[in-house]
Amino acid sequence: MDDVNLAVLHRVALQLELEDVVARLDAGFDEDRTDGKLARLPEIINEAREALKQRGAQ
């Protein structure tokens, strides 16, 4: 197999791996959304920001 074909094959394999990761991540977010975990996200972000502010003020 020459270098060009090997490079193309490598890019195809990377793309397939990326598509698999995206699908698993999407399914995970769908499950979290269904479980209500994402509904608290703004609250969690605000709590984290407050904690960082307090840590920076010390």
Stockholm file with secondary structure:
# STOCKHOLM 1.0

chainA/1-58         MDDVNLAVLHRVALQLELEDVVARLDAGFDEDRTDGKLARLPEIINEAREALKQRGAQ
#=GR chainA/1-58 SS CCHHHHHHHHHHHHHHHHHHHHHHHHHHHHHHHHTTGGGGHHHHHHHHHHHHHHHHHC
#=GC SS_cons        CCHHHHHHHHHHHHHHHHHHHHHHHHHHHHHHHHTTGGGGHHHHHHHHHHHHHHHHHC
//
